[in-house]
Every structure is written in structure tokens, then in C-alpha cells.
């Protein structure tokens, strides 16, 4: 017999709170009833999940494994309930959109707002991921539309041109690279750099062209967000590398200079993607129309 949902939810609370007493109170049940539920759960799974002590409870190795599965199950149930609520409220459904960091920071919010104004009865779930992870999610059927950088593998996907951006440097006022209207990547490589994490498509592109220039990529700091790149640059720890439009908004608000890279390859194409063979609902077709006409 499979565990019941209420017992799994109680187990997750006990694991997170490290206390069955507090978990029982949070679940609006008595301690004796909560204890019986955990005992029955352990009996069904034929293993001990929580180690009890006067200080509370600790997860056993089996409990740690169950916690991962239980959280995933409860998350999917919550998503299922939200979907059913949408149908009950008369909405036409939902679309899950995955977009890479550059697209999210520059263009996606406005384009999705335009879609929502025309389709107020479609709920959008939007998540930011690296391009390579977006491709995997699309192929696994975990998302409806992805927005990635050109260069990521797209086997099994239909791709459409979305928007383009140009990479730029972000430097403090008075930095030598701020003197000209543009900067070449070869000159930038003479300085310590502040950039995104290595898994980003931008970093793969920069690494490839550093090799072509026969220079090293002197990474002093790698972070996950555009704003943090600018804050690190503000502290004079290196030259930042970001998409021009995003850098212009964030960097200039911090008193930094932004200069586009003059290299032709610094212009990058973004792609909207769907899984090949995926049925096209009216809302999905409308979304693709909005994205592919945005450029």
C-alpha cells in the first residue's frame, strides 16, 4: 500500500522543523495522532525514517531519501491543484515558459506582459534557467516554450528567431576602457574579469574567443546574476561582461560606464523553442507569434 499524502506532508514538516511536536501543531493534530501516522508510514515503507531523542527528531538515511521524493510529490500535487483551480475559474489553461538569464533580464517580461494582455485567461509559469538545461526540460516535456541562446544543441526542437543582443563591458568611471565608445575583446582580456558562472552560454562563448585570441580568460569573480556582476565591478574587482541593454539599465544606475564590444561575434541570437511534434494549442500558437514578432 502506498503512503497517504497527509502522512507524507506531516513527515516533511517533522523533518524540516526537527520536531514531531511542532509538526503536529502545524498540522492541527495531536501529538499522539501525529506519532501514529509516522509509525504507520515507517511500517508501510518497512524502514525507520526519524530517529527520536529528547531534543527532537533527526532524519535517518532512509528518511533523507524519502524527504526528496516526498517534497517532489507534494510540489506536483500543489501544481495539479493550481491547474484544476484554473479550470474551475474558467481559464483556458497554462503555459510554462523557461528563459535564459539574458532574455529574462532584457526582453521576456515585457513580451509575456503583451501576451497576457491579449490572453488574460491563460496562466503563465515562468522560470529562469541556463540554455542547456532549458533544452533538456523541453525534450522531457517539462515546459511548453523555451528561450535560449543560439549555439545550444537543438536536436528534437523546433526553433524560431526571437531577439538578439550585444555583449558589453561594465567598468567604473575613469577606467581606461571607458575612454572609447566601444571596446575590443582582445583589449578586455588584459584585465581581471567579472562574469557569470561557467555553465552560462555567455561564458562558453567568451572562453572560445579567448582561445582564438590566444589570451587567457582572467576570471577574478564569477556570480549568478547581472546585478551582482555590477556590484562587484563597482568595488573595482574587475571588468564586468554583460549584455548591453541589461548592463545599461543596471550598471548606469550604479554610476558605471557601459561600452559595447566591437567584435562581430558579440552580437548573439536568441531562439524560441518548442519540442518537435508537440501539439499546438491556441495559447501556445499565440505565444510563439508574440515571441517571434518581438524582434
Secondary structure, DSSP 8 states (H G I E B T S, - for coil): ----HHHHHHHHHHHHHT-HHHHHHHTTS-HHHHHHHHHHHHHHHTS--EEEETTEEEE-HHHHHHHHHHHHHHHHHHHHHHHHHHHHTT--EEEEEEE-HHHIIIIIHHHHHHHHHH-TTEEEEEEE--HHHHHHHHHTTS-SEEEEETTS--TTEEEEEEEEEEEEEEEETT-GGGSSSEE-HHHHTTS-EEEE-TTSHHHHHHHHHHHHTT----EEEEES-HHHHHHHHHTTS-EEEEEHHHHHHHHHHTTEEEEEE-SGGGEEEEEEEEETT----HHHHHHHHHHHT--
